[in-house]
Amino acid sequence: MDILYFVIQQMMYFSIPLLIVALGGLFSERSGVINIALEGTMVIGAFCGTFFINQMQGVLPGQPVLILAMLVSIVAGMIVSLVHAYAAINMKADQTISGTAINIFAPAFVIFVARAIQGVQQVQFINQFRVDSVPVLGSIPVIGPMFFQNAYITTYIGVTILVISWLVLYKTRFGLRLRACGEHPQAADSVGISVYKMRYAGVLISGALAGLGGLVFIIPISTNFNATVSGYGFLALAVLIFGQWKPWKIAGAAVFFGLMKTISAVYSGIPILVGLGIPSNIYKMIPYVATLILLAFTGKNSQAPKAEGIPYDKGSR
């Protein structure tokens, strides 16, 4: 059972950031704007959040520092996404190229700033954010050790974001209007909905969640940030597509890919896998091979928003 608890806990560390970032991509693409810049936005968000922790850990206790760092990452992600939104919505630039430019810019910018400020590109921090046991819940048999011991508050924040995202998209007027702008923007405009404003809102929410996801990815697995999120932004895009742009399916896809990532990362701690004698490089390839296979079989049934990636011209009908 100890191995099962360990695997599930590790899976949550990898699944939650995937879930948060993929939900960010969902808001952008449901509004009609492709956001390939998730990777770059994660890098900027992770850098700003970890640098804040680096500077403030001696001033504030653990959890308040983490919460404030998450807010910093959210703001940083929104600023980055604002650039993408302006290029895609106002300038009607190719959304794929705009996103790719941000992905190229982000690591170089982070390395430059880190070296200019502290002389090295790695941002160090002390991981003092693990919760040994959540009061009451951590004592529940089976469930407690799986989800409420050796946990991070980021896990529960991720689940909360999932529920809120579903409610916003499917139970509010804002969500209905956002989805309308991604499916039939001309029809939405004809009834008085500002397509530009809704798309800006979608991209900004996307940036906020991607920035947050960058920090959430780094915190449980490292004590430093080195200008990379290991391709997680691109993996989140695969989760978004495999989840068919629907929150609960995205959650299922995030758990699946999180499990694949867990196997590749901690196989050496699982006796059954070690006994198979498979080379370590094979295990490290598992998440990405699984991504290619699943997308190959599910891509043709894609249910992407109809107006996704198409710049909206208010004068055209």
N, C-alpha and C positions, 0 to 999 in steps of 0.2 A: 504493500500500500504506500510505503514511503516513496517509492519510485514513481507511482502514479500521481501522488501529490506534487512531487517535484516537477514532473512533466507538465501537469496542468498549470502550475504556477508560472513556469517558464513560458508556456504557451500564451498566457494572458499578457505577459510582458511584451511579446511580439505582436499579438493580435490587436490589442487596444490602440496602439499608434496607427496601425493599418486601418482600423475601423474609423478613427477620428479623421484621418487624412482623406480616406475614400468618401466619407460623408461630406467633407469639404468640397471634393470634386463633384459630388452629386448636386450640391446647391448651384455651383457654377454652370454645370452642363444642363441642369434642368431649366436654367434661365436662358440657355441658348449659346453659352460661351464655353468653348473647349479650354480646359485649364491643364495644359501639359506642364505648367510651371510649378506643379506641386513639389517636385524634388527641390528646386531652388528655394522655394518658399520655406520648406522644412529646414533647409540649411541655415537660412537667415534667422528663422525663429529659434532654432536650437542654439545658434551662436549667441544671440541676444539674451536668451534665457539663462544659459550656462555662465555667460560673462556676468550677468546680474548676480547669480548665486556666488560666483567667485569673489565678487566685491562685497557682498552683504552677509556672508555666512558668519562673520565675526561680530555682526551687529544684531542680527535677529535670530531667533531659534529656528529649528528645522522646517516644520510645516508652513509657518507664515512666509518664510523665504521662498519655499517652493510655490506657494499660491501666488505670490507677487511675481515670481519669475514666469509663471504661466501667463499672467496678464501682460507682462513685457513681451513674451513671445507672440501672443495674440495681436498686440498692436504692431509689432514688427511685420508679422505676416500680412496684416491689412495694408500696411504701407507698400509692401512689395506688390501685392495684388492690385493696388490702385494704379500702378504703372501698367500692368497687364490690361486692366479694365479700360484705361484711357486709350491704349493702343488698339484694342479689339473693338471697342464700342464707338468711341469718338473718331478715331483715325481710320477705322475699318481695315486695320492691318490684318494680315494672315495670322490667325490665332495660334497656329502651330509654331510659326516662326517666332512670334512674340514670346510664347512660353519657352521655347528652346533657348532664346537669347537670355532669359532670366536664369535658366538652368546653368548656362555657361558662365554667366556673370557672378552668380551667388558664391560659389566656392572661392573664386579668385578674390572677390571683395572681402570675404571673411578672413582669408589668409592675410591679405594686405593689412586690414584693420587690426587683427590680432598681433601681427608682428610689429606694427607701428606703435601699439599701446604697450605691449609687454615683452617684445623681443622674440617671442616664439609663437608658433601658430596654434599650439595646443592650449586649450582653456581648461585648467584644472579645477576640480571642485571636490568637496568631501560629501560622499553619499550618506547622509544622515536622515533619509526620508522614509526608510522602510518601517512599516508598522508591524511589530512583532505579532500582535493579536488584537483584533477589533473587539472591544468590550462586548460581552454577551454572545455576539455572533461567532466569535472565534472559538467558543466552547461547544458549538453544535457538532455532534459526531459527523464525520465524513465531510460534510459541507464546510464546516469551520476550517479544517486544515487545508482544504482545497482553495477556498476563496477569501478567507478572512484571517489567515495567518501568513506572516512574511509577505505582506501585500503593500501596495502603494495606493495613495488616494487617487492617483491618476487612473487606476482601473475603474473605480466607481464613477469618476468624472466621465470616463469614456462611455460607460453604460448609460449614464444620465443624458449625455449628448445624443446617443442613439434614440432614446425615447422622445426627447424634445424635438429632434429632427423629424421623426415620423409625425408627431403631433402638428408641427409647424407646416409641413408639406401637405398633409392630408386633412387637417382639421381646422385650418385657419384661412381667412380670406387672402392673406399674404401668400400662403403656399399655393393656393389656386391660381393666383395671378402670376406667380413665378413660373409655375408649370405651363401656363397658357403662353407665356412669352417664349418658352422653349419649344412649344409645339406649333402654335399659330400666332406669331407676333402681330401680323396684320389684323387679325380678328381681335386680338387683345387691344390693339391701338384704337380700333374702331369703336370700342365701348369705353374709351377714356383712360385706359391703363397706359402709363408711361413705360414703354418698353425699355428705354434707356435707363431709367431709374431702377427698374426691377432687375435688369442685368447687372447694373452696378452693385446692387444689394447682394445678388447671388455671388458675384466674384469676390466681394469684400468678405462675406461669410466664409467663402472657400479659403481665402487667404488667412483669416483668423484661425480656422480649424487646422490648416496645414502648418501654420507657424506653431500652434500649440502641439500638434502631432510631432513636430521635430524635437521639441523638448521632452515630450512624453516618451519618445523612442530612446533618447539618450539616458535619461535618469536611471532606469532599473538595471541597465546592462553595462554601465561604464562609470568612470570617475574623471573622465576628460572628454572634450569635444575637439575633434581634429578635422574640421571642415568637411565632414561627410556624414551622410545618413544611410550609406550602404545601398543606395538604389531603392530605398523604401518608397520614395515618391512615385517611381515608375511601377513598383509592385502594387501600390495603392490604386493606380489606374487600372491595373489588371483586376483587382478586387472589385472596382467600380463596374467594369464591363461584365465580369463574371456574375456580379450581383444584379445585373440587368437594371441598374439605376433605381433600385428600390431598397429602402433602408434595411429591412429585415433580411433580405437576401444578401445584401452587402455584409451584414453582420455574420451570416453563415459563411460567406466566402472569406472574411477576415479570420475567422476561427480556423478554417481549413488551411489557409496559407500560413497562419501563425503556427499551426501544428507542424507543417512542413519545415518552416524556419527553425522551430524548436529541435526537430530531429537533426537538422544539419548543424546546429550549434552545440547541442549537449549529448550527442550520440555516445561520446566517450564515457558518460556517466550512466549509461543504460546497458547493463550486462548482456542482455539478449542481442543488442545491435553490435556490441564489441565482439561478441562470439562469432558473428558472421564473417569477420575478417575482411570486410569491404573497405577499400582504400578511403581515406578521409576526404579526398577530393570529390569522390562520388557523393558523399553525404552533403558536402557544401553546394553541390549542383542541384540538389533536390528541389528547393523552392522555385528555381528559375525554369527547370525542366518541367515541373508541374504546371507552371504558368503557361508555358508554350503549348503543352498538350491540351490543357483545358480551354484556352482561347481558340485553338485550332478547331475544337469540336463544338464550342458554344458561340463563336464569333458570328457564324452565319445566321444565328437566331437572335441577333442583337436587337434590342428594343430601345435604342438611343432616341432621345428627343428629336423630332423631325427637323427642327430649325437649328439644331446644334451646329456651331461652326459657321453659320451663315450670317454675315454682317447685316444688320437691319437698317434699311434706308426708309426713313419716315415718309418720304415723298413717293415711294413705290407701292403699288398694290397688286 
